[in-house]
Amino acid sequence: MLRYDTTAVLKEINVPALVLAGDRDSVCKPEASERMQRDIPDAQLTHLAPAKHMGLIEHHTRFAQIVRTFASFVLTARSK
């Protein structure tokens, strides 16, 4: 795998972010998702379980629901 590290720029993300992770992901480990949530201002972390790296396919209905809820929250907050 490539050793591409962008952790230094996480704190520069200035829009609400959704970190959606599989609880059993061996590619992007849960610790990495937790770091993204911690380092990105305004980030929300949600886990799909049980799910590996392809959680969006494994749990496509739940994935869509989580994204829809997050987008609705962001749009509502922005319109206030």
FIKOLDO-989396 format. One line per field, with one value per residue (C-alpha): residue number from 1; residue in one letter; x, y, z. Coordinates in pm, 1 decimal. Example, Ala and Ser with C-alpha at 12.3 -4.5 7.8 and 13.67 -1.06 7.14 Angstrom:
2
nr = (1/2) $
rest = (A/S) $
east = (1230.0/1367.0) $
north = (-450.0/-106.0) $
up = (780.0/714.0) $
This chain:
80
nr = (1/2/3/4/5/6/7/8/9/10/11/12/13/14/15/16/17/18/19/20/21/22/23/24/25/26/27/28/29/30/31/32/33/34/35/36/37/38/39/40/41/42/43/44/45/46/47/48/49/50/51/52/53/54/55/56/57/58/59/60/61/62/63/64/65/66/67/68/69/70/71/72/73/74/75/76/77/78/79/80) $
rest = (M/L/R/Y/D/T/T/A/V/L/K/E/I/N/V/P/A/L/V/L/A/G/D/R/D/S/V/C/K/P/E/A/S/E/R/M/Q/R/D/I/P/D/A/Q/L/T/H/L/A/P/A/K/H/M/G/L/I/E/H/H/T/R/F/A/Q/I/V/R/T/F/A/S/F/V/L/T/A/R/S/K) $
east = (0.0/116.5/249.2/40.3/3.8/-223.1/-276.7/-113.3/-392.8/-685.0/-704.3/-738.6/-1068.2/-1323.8/-1651.2/-1857.1/-1722.7/-1865.0/-1616.4/-1802.8/-1602.4/-1639.1/-1574.4/-1366.1/-1186.3/-830.0/-740.4/-845.5/-828.1/-1070.5/-782.5/-732.0/-1100.5/-1088.4/-788.5/-969.3/-1268.5/-1044.4/-830.8/-1098.1/-1289.5/-1664.3/-1622.5/-1870.2/-1766.3/-2010.8/-1933.3/-2102.5/-2110.3/-2023.8/-1841.3/-1501.1/-1357.0/-1656.0/-1915.5/-2101.6/-2170.9/-2214.6/-2469.3/-2582.3/-2921.1/-2776.4/-2493.2/-2741.9/-2949.2/-2643.7/-2531.3/-2885.6/-2918.6/-2579.3/-2653.2/-2991.5/-2830.3/-2564.8/-2818.8/-3048.3/-2762.7/-2637.8/-2980.6/-3014.1) $
north = (0.0/353.2/545.3/856.6/1059.0/1362.3/1374.0/1717.8/1876.3/1726.1/2025.6/2254.0/2100.9/2371.2/2207.1/1954.5/1606.0/1259.5/983.3/661.1/352.3/-21.5/-156.6/-443.5/-251.6/-377.5/-119.2/195.6/74.4/207.2/398.8/592.2/681.4/795.9/1015.4/1170.6/1245.7/1395.4/1605.2/1735.6/2021.7/1954.2/1587.7/1319.8/954.1/672.6/302.4/41.4/-295.3/-557.2/-417.8/-427.3/-183.6/-204.2/-115.2/105.1/-205.2/-446.4/-215.0/6.6/89.6/186.2/375.3/580.2/651.7/776.0/1000.2/1133.4/1214.9/1387.0/1590.8/1695.0/1801.0/2006.2/2173.0/2255.5/2396.5/2607.0/2757.6/2893.8) $
up = (0.0/-60.3/237.4/177.8/496.9/512.1/886.1/907.9/704.6/894.9/1129.1/823.9/709.5/780.2/684.1/879.9/811.8/851.5/924.4/855.0/943.0/948.8/1298.2/1155.1/879.1/838.5/570.0/755.1/1111.9/1376.4/1539.7/1214.9/1200.3/1560.6/1482.4/1186.3/1406.6/1674.5/1439.3/1200.2/1360.9/1350.8/1255.4/1349.3/1373.3/1309.9/1287.2/1075.0/1248.8/1167.1/867.2/706.4/451.4/218.9/479.7/234.1/26.0/315.5/480.7/192.5/342.2/681.1/508.4/304.6/615.4/809.2/521.0/472.5/843.5/851.4/538.1/675.3/1005.2/822.9/591.8/883.2/1090.9/798.0/731.8/1086.9) $
